[in-house]
Structure formats: structure tokens, C-alpha cells
Amino acid sequence: MRFKSGNLRTRLVGLVLLAVFPLAGLAFYTAYEQRQLEIADIEGDVLTFAEFAARDEAQLLDGTRQLLASFAHYLEQQWSDPAECSRYLSELTNHYRRYKNLGAVDAQGMLHCSAISYETSVNVSDRPWFKRAIETRQFAIGDYQIGLITGSPVIVLAYPIISSDEKLLGVAFAALDIQWLNQSKLGIEKSLPNGSTISQIDDHGVVLAHHPESDTLVGRSLANTHLFDAVRSKQMGIVRTEGPDGQPRLHAFSRIFSALGNRNVYMLVGIPEKSIYLAANRLLAHNLILLGAVTLIAIVATWFGGDLFVLRQVRAMVAAATRLANGDLSTRTGLGQGTGELDLLARTFDDMATALERREMERQQAEKELRNSREQLRNLSSHLESVREEERTRLAREIHDELGQALTALKMDTSWLIKHRVDEPDSVLKKTRSMEELLDATIRTVQ
């Protein structure tokens, strides 16, 4: 197929392509709307997840408080037997794997018993959770820290051990495993695309939890990063920036109140943009492929169908117009049997050719009549000229004959008068009257 810009078939194809452009725009707009819906879904999922995480923390906190309260009551009765306490706690941790360690310290902060055996002495008097439990004599929560006994990142929850006589014996503690906390809070990663991350940072920008790579990223500060500036500026939203692991992603975040930390924290879900828009891009590709196939079929149909339904009639009219221009006024298209625009054009062309042929015949007839009129006019002119010539000849002859004779007679009479003017007066008078009559006759003849 050869394309020419002035070709009618090419123009028909151009109209097809022009009609396709709005459909292509609609496909791109649909993909854009799909992307916006994907982002809105992610924002909703993150908000739901954050609310779930807050409820989960509250439940965990309440469960740990009850566990430590029961443990403190038990230790009040068995305070004098640290070995039995350690054995009991060791068995207890087998049932509560969320805790890295369970134990108790005395009022000075020295380790009394522990589920994990520890050969050297341990003093926790400088730990915030111990200070808070001693000062308030109530349930206390520590900060994120590396445990002295476990050597792992934990959150320590504490409960004071008070004897029946209101004497402070010590503090029972539970070291909550942050890895378990990650698994508990961040269990939605199975529903996320590959390459996604889930993080929790506090209001100071410190990473509290992260999945994956929690071992290397927990405790890292993001205080001076664009990510932290973006998430602390509003309650929830989406930002495109690097995450805690330094990889660029689309991060959806939501702010919640953490019961464990007793402060605001931010839940973040980082997803690669190509993963977020995978469905939208797939839909766009599908629509574009379908649109391309339809366009190709339309172009082929226009290219070959245009010849059958349009160009055949156009060529017939062009050929008829060419013959008409060359003088063949009897030419006709032979079309115009239908009701379409091209049929109407063909009928109009045939009517025009018929009118031109009729006018040509009328012109030829008028020319013939004009030639006949001119011939008759020439004959009449010749006849008139002949008549005028005959009349001039007759007049000349009459003037010559009659007037010449009259003048000759007058001349003779004049000569006679000259000779007889004296001798014959009566005769002269008579002759004079005769000359007068002759002169009158001559005047009439001239007139």
C-alpha cells in the first residue's frame, strides 16, 4: 500500500486515525484513573493496617500487663527461691514466644531470676523501665533498646512486685521481641508486591520496626531525611522518596498513637511504583493493543473497502468528467441509482451533462438559424442593391431621354425665337407659351 497525502484513500485512513485519537486518550485517562484508585486503595489499606496495629499493640500491652501482674503475684510467694523462679519462667517462655525473656530484678536493680540463664551479675538500675516502675509502683514501659541479657532489640515492660505489707520487693519484666513485633504488626507483607517494605518510625524519626532487614535498620535515625519531613507534616498521605533502606519507593503512611511507646508513631508501606501501577499498566497495554488491532482492521477495511464503496464511483465520475471536458457531451456516469451522497453527486453530474448537451444543441440550432438569417440578409442586400441600380439606371435613362429631349427642344425653340422675334410676333407668343409648358414638364420630370 502506497500512501499519498492527496489521495482520497489516504485521507480516509487519516480520518480513521483521527477518530482513534480520542479512544487512545480515553485509554490513557482510564489508566490514570486506575492508578489513582490503586493509590487510594493503598492509602486505605495503610490506614486500616495502622488502626489494626494500634489495636494489636493495645491488646498486647493489656495481655502483658495481666501476665506480669500474675507473675508478680507468683514471685511475691516464691521470692526466696530464685532457681525455682528461673525454671518457671523458662517453661513460661516456651508458651509465650513473643517474649525474648521473662525475669525479675530486686529493688536495687540486680537480676533476681531469668528465663535465660546469665552467669555474671546484671544491674538494670539505669534502665528507664526499671526507674519508671520503681517511681510509680505501676506498670511501666521501656524504650526500644538492646537487651543486656538477650543481646537483641527488645521493648521491656515492667510491673512492680509488692509484698502484702506494701514493701517493694523488686520488678518483674518481660522483654518483648521486636522481631516478633515486626511479624505481628507487619504481617500484611504477604499481600504486598515484591520489593515492598513496611516500617514504623517514632515522632523523632527513629526506625522502630522495619521489614525486611529489621536487624540492620531498627534504631536508625531518619530525622534529616525527606521521608521523615513528609510524614510528620500531615496525618496520612503518599510521598515518592527513598525509604529507610535507601531505595526509592512510593511510601503510603499514617500516624497512630502507640501504646507501647506512649507517643505518636508512623506506619509506612513502601511499594515500588512499577508494582503499584502494574495492574494499571497492564490494563493500558491491553487497551492499547486492542485499540491498535481495531485500528489496523479499520485501516485495512478503509483501504480496500474505500475502493469498493467510494473510489469506484469517484473514478467513474472523474472519467465521465474527463470525457465531458474533451467535448463528449453525451457521456454519463451510469451511477446514481442509490440514495447516498455519491449517488446524489452522480445524478447531479448526469443532469449537468444533460443540460450542457441540450444547451449545445440549442446553440448549434441557433447558429444554424443565424447562418440562414445572414444568408437571407445577404440575398436581400444584393436584391436591394440590384433594385437601386436598376432604379438609378431607369432614372438616368429617363433624365437623359426626356430631359435631354426637352432641353434640345428648348434650345431649338430659343434659336427660332432669335430668328423670328421681329417678323412673326404671334408666332413668337405662341412659341413662348409652348416653351413655358415644356419647361413646366421638364421641372416635373426632374422632380
Secondary structure, DSSP 8 states (H G I E B T S, - for coil): ----TT-HHHHHHHHHHHHHHHHHHHHHHHHHHHHHHHHHHHHHHHHHHHHHHHHHHHHHHHHHHHHHHHHHHHHHHHTT-HHHHHHHHHHHHHH-TTEEEEEEEETTSBEEEESS--SS--B-TTSHHHHHHHHHSS-EEEEEEE-TTT-SEEEEEEEEEE-TTS-EEEEEEEEEEHHHHHHHHTGGGGGS-TT-EEEEEETTSBEEEEES-HHHHTT-B-TTSHHHHHHTTSSEEEEEEE-TTS-EEEEEEEEEEETTTTEEEEEEEEE-HHHHTHHHHHHHHHHHHHHHHHHHHHHHHHHHHHIIIIIHHHHHHHHHHHHHHTT-TT---S---SSSHHHHHHHHHHHHHHHHHHHHHHHHHHHHHHHHHHHHHHHHHHHHHHHHHHHHHHHHHHIIIIIHHHHHHHHHHHHHHHHHTTT-HHHHHHHHHHHHHHHHHHHHHH-
